[in-house]
Amino acid sequence: MRLPRINNPIAIGASFAVGQTITFALMGLLVKLVTETHHPFEAMFSRSFFCLIICTLALASLGKLPKLRQANMRNQFIRGTIGTIGMVFTFYAFKMLPLSEVQSILFAAPIFVVAMSYPVLRERVGPWRSGAALAGFLGVLLIVQPGAISNFSGGLVALAAAFFHAAIMVILRWLGKSEEPLVTVFYFSLISSLAILPFMLMNFHVPTLQTGFMLVMVGVVAFCLQFCLTKSYIYADASIIAPITYLNMLWALMLDFFIWGYVPGFAVLAGAAIIITSNFVIILRESKLNKKPSIEINS
């Protein structure tokens, strides 16, 4: 039986966006499980190295390897370096905190973007977005206050991860998105692989068959995540895609409950609700201003 062909670009984009939320949750799960026995730098290297292999094969199969020589290396280096730092904080946050707590704090990234818009990009930020960002920061403070979150230092690490995710969003606005997406994924994976390799070697443990499989899958899932993210924005506007990403919280809550039996406290859930509401206000306001709020996750 043949499946019906979908010709609606918005439906296609939304489908890829749902795929992005699933792959992000799956990557968080794999990282959290594998770092129970392996150092986070081993997981980071696997994420970058195996993603690099898949990306190279994809570029070769599409005949796009020559585009690697056409890339703006300055821009790729800036983006790759900031993305690598963000990945370090993100993977450590996954190790230190329940998935739902990490996800709650990562939702603060678009709020950091608003805070950086004027000093970095000289974009005018009106009262609606300023007020939403302030409310979002209050939601962040509600989550990371001592006693509300399971690990206060882990909360600060996740907050640093959210900041660097926001920095990537600002860099994308600053540099633009003229580069071939697979080329950008290639250089990000290459830069992060080279940067993390020495730290991985200092903390290397011979994997078992099970953990070795999970380490490889971290890279495979990371590539699928990047693919779904890129495709979703090709077919649908950011104002459509952005709200779908809040499914990340649902998957994180389900994984925490069914695997670890963990349910976050009221402060974390309330803070997440405030942050998500603030993000909706920012998204709606930017849509009215004909801007595309970027929510790319580079972990």
Sequence and secondary structure as in RCSB ss.txt:
>XXXX:A:sequence
MRLPRINNPIAIGASFAVGQTITFALMGLLVKLVTETHHPFEAMFSRSFFCLIICTLALASLGKLPKLRQANMRN
QFIRGTIGTIGMVFTFYAFKMLPLSEVQSILFAAPIFVVAMSYPVLRERVGPWRSGAALAGFLGVLLIVQPGAIS
NFSGGLVALAAAFFHAAIMVILRWLGKSEEPLVTVFYFSLISSLAILPFMLMNFHVPTLQTGFMLVMVGVVAFCL
QFCLTKSYIYADASIIAPITYLNMLWALMLDFFIWGYVPGFAVLAGAAIIITSNFVIILRESKLNKKPSIEINS
>XXXX:A:secstr
        HHHHHHHHHHHHHHHHHHHHHHHHHHTTTS HHHHHHHHHHHHHHHHHHHHHHTT TTHHHHS HHH
HHHHHHHHHHHHHHHHHHHHHS HHHHHHHHTTHHHHHHHHIIIII     HHHHHHHHHHHHHHHHHHSTTTSS
 HHHHHHHHHHHHHHHHHHHHHHHH S S HHHHHHHHHHHHHHHHHHHHHHT     HHHHHHHHHHHHHHHHH
HHHHHHHHHHS HHHHHHHTTHHHHHHHHHIIIII     HHHHHHHHHHHHHHHHHHHHHHHTT         
